Amino acid sequence: MANIEFGVYSKKVPINLNIRFYHNKIDINAKTNIFVFDTDFKYKKIAKGKKSTRSIDVVNDSIKEKTEKLKRCVYDKFIEDFPKGNIINSIWLIKIINEFHERPEGDTDPKYFFAPFIESHIETLKTRINPKTGKLLDPKTITRYYYTLGKIREFEEVKEMRLRTIDINLQFHNDFLFYYKEECIYSNTTIDKFLSHIRFFIREAEEKGYKINREALSDKFTIKKDETIDTYLNEKEIDLIFNYDLSENDRLDKVRDLFIAGLWTGLRISDLKRINSFDISNNRIKIIETEKTNSFIEIPIHPQLKSILEKREGILPEISDQRFNEYVKELCELVGINEVILGSLRNPETNRKEKGYYTKFKLIASHTCRRSFVSNHYGKLDDKTIMAITTHKSHSQFLDYVKTSKREHAEKLEKYWEEKEKSKKNPKKE
């Protein structure tokens, strides 16, 4: 029969209680890291002929509760391990004690420390197949997770602390927000991405059975995103770009043709870059799988794009993301898209986006294609049709791409009032 006794082997206070576990030939002991004083226990009377181990009876109720819980943990683990033939020794006992106290095995123990958990878990994500898509996680997502991990470690360094997973609560949320919003001047939208990743890893930790604080999954563990001020090109501006004579500028002519393709297909830059690999026939662009959503789509070819394909004998130019974003700004400036509008532009000195009034061409980039496609067709076609082309799964996400300027809204209202006044002056005869 397995037995457990608690004893003391020192008179130095506070005294670290000792635990002895014995069963047949097994007789092991270890320090419990439960500390007591002389008044917390009394010595047991030792029967004649029995080896003295300075065994004690705990009389302090709170300490007695701890020792009873530890005793239960040891018995439960013994019942689990002994039948399997697992080694029962002092190392086994110390591990149980450490787990009882939630004591990590070093400061990189992923069971307790948050940053080490994220780092180790990212490694598992690299080979995890997404059951919904049947594919590996996008490497870009892995890169974003590593970026968030870097921000957590930066926060730890500044605060001179090591975050445990259990420490990720609403107080951490407030401190994290204050540091990155007030001291580092990050946008709400950027911080929200960090928080979203943190919540994801907290859920993953919980699934592994690690101890978490449920406050991290609270609706309060977020921040309101900044209002997005995104730029799009209306149909008049697209016509201006399409009709501009670039016969003596081959570089911008290539960029213009690829840009027009994006503006009239709504493709992401990742798909636009591989457009030549798609089936372009019978006045359709057929894509078996888009890169981000793995969706099959069929896009009609706009007359402007058809003209470009004929000019280039069905092969569109290819260019890197960086060069594309650089050259489309130059292109839009050249054709005269220089209206001053409200937008957000990255300050090279602070590396932060700053809201302000800028000439429109400075705000044009690859994602302008999708915003323009959605905005120019919104209200003219039903949303379901547009979403089938853009492969948006969520209607709310789709509506984020609808970008009508404040001036255009004002013009619509102004036109509406003018028509109302005309109808009053010229009422229809019954």
Number of C-alpha atoms within 10 A of each C-alpha: 5 12 12 16 17 21 23 18 12 12 10 9 10 12 17 20 20 22 24 19 21 14 11 8 6 11 15 17 19 17 17 21 14 17 14 17 14 12 9 16 18 15 13 14 11 12 8 7 6 7 8 11 15 17 20 18 15 20 12 14 10 10 16 15 12 13 19 11 13 20 18 13 16 19 16 11 14 18 12 12 14 11 8 9 8 11 11 16 13 16 13 16 21 16 14 18 22 14 13 15 13 12 15 16 13 9 12 16 16 21 19 24 19 26 24 20 21 24 16 13 15 18 11 10 15 14 11 13 12 12 8 6 10 9 12 13 15 13 10 9 12 14 12 14 20 16 12 20 21 14 16 20 17 12 18 15 11 10 12 9 10 17 19 20 25 17 19 21 17 18 13 15 18 12 13 19 21 13 15 17 15 11 9 12 14 16 16 18 15 14 21 18 17 22 20 15 18 22 18 13 20 25 17 15 21 14 10 10 10 16 17 20 15 14 17 25 18 12 8 10 20 21 17 9 13 11 8 13 14 19 25 28 22 15 15 9 15 19 13 14 21 19 11 13 11 16 9 8 9 10 13 18 18 18 23 23 22 22 28 20 23 25 27 22 24 24 23 18 21 14 18 23 19 14 22 15 12 15 13 19 11 9 12 16 18 18 19 13 13 17 14 11 11 13 16 13 16 16 18 17 19 16 11 16 22 16 14 20 17 10 12 13 9 13 14 21 17 15 16 11 14 10 10 22 20 16 21 22 18 16 22 21 17 14 17 13 20 14 12 13 18 18 19 19 16 12 11 8 6 10 10 15 15 13 14 12 13 16 15 21 23 21 21 24 20 22 19 22 26 22 23 26 25 27 22 20 15 18 10 9 11 10 15 13 12 19 16 15 19 21 20 17 11 9 11 9 10 18 16 13 22 20 20 18 15 11 10 10 11 11 12 12 12 12 12 12 12 11 12 12 11 11 11 9 9 9 8 7 4 3
